[in-house]
Amino acid sequence: MKSIEEIKIDLTNDVLFYYAIKPEAMKEMKNDPVLVNGLFKRVEAYEKAIKNAPLSLQAIFDYLYRKGLTQKEASSKMGISQGYASKLNGKLLAYLQENI
């Protein structure tokens, strides 16, 4: 089981990176065996896990890690307080720890 710190690193280093890259660059990178065995497999694991999460956790995952928004920006989009967005992120990390 991954620690919360390891999950935070995966989310910020891999998932955010994956979604920040332009689609054209991603196509070229898919031929790199190192990336396929590392980055893509980790992102795939997070995507698989999040599909079964409660909708509130799916939403915070989408805003923070797919779209790269701050908690303040995500809370504004979701119509919740920044403090609640922070709590949701904590719940998301715990959920991912149990489901990765």
N, C-alpha and C positions, 0 to 999 in steps of 0.2 A: 504494500500500500504506500502510495506517495504521501509525503508530508504536505501540509498546507503551503509551506515555503517552496517546495518543489513545484507544486501546482501553480503558484503565483509566477514563478520563473517561466514555466511552460506557457502560461497565458500571455505574459508580457513579451517574452522573447520569440515565441513560435506562433501562437495564434494571431496576435496583433500583426506580426510581420507578414504572415500568410495573407491576411486580408488587406494589407496595405500595398502589396505588390500589384503592379498592373497585370491584367490578364495575359498580355502578350509575353511578359517576362516569365510568368508562371508556366506557360506552355514549354518554354525552353528549359526551365528548371526541372520539369517533370522527368527529363531524360537523365538527370544526375542521380546515380544510384545512392550516393550519400544522403542527398535530400529525401529521396523516396523512402529510404529506410529510417530516416530520422524525423525530419520536419513533417512530412506528409502523414506519416503514420501517427505521430502525436496529435496533429490537428484532427485527423480522422477519429481518433479515440475520443477526443473532447466532443466532436460533433455527434458521435454515436451516443455518448452519455447524455448530452443536453436534450436530445430528442424526447426523452422520457421524463424530463424535469417538469416541475410545476411551471405554469405559464409565466409567473412573475420572475422565476429564475431564468427562463429562456429569454425573457425581455431584457433583463439586466446583462446577461451574457451577450446578447446581440448588440446592445448599445455600447458596452464597455470594451468588448473584445473583438467583435466583428467590425463595428463602425469606428472604434477608437475614441469614443467620447469620454470626457471626464465624468466623474460621479455627479458633479453639478449639472453638466449638460444633460446627462442621462435622466436625472431626477426631473429636470424641467420638461423633457420630452414625455416622461411617464406620468407627469402630474403628481409627483410625490416629493417629499422633503429630501434634502441631500442626506440627512441622517438616516432616513429609511432606505435610501439607495445604498448607503454604506452597509446597513444591516443585511439587505438583500445580497450584496456582494459577499458578505461573510457567510451567509447561508449557502450561496452558490459554491463557494470554496469547499465548505463542508460536504455538500452534495457531491461535488466532483471527486472529492477524496474517497467517498464511499463507492463511487460508480465508475471510476477509471480503472 
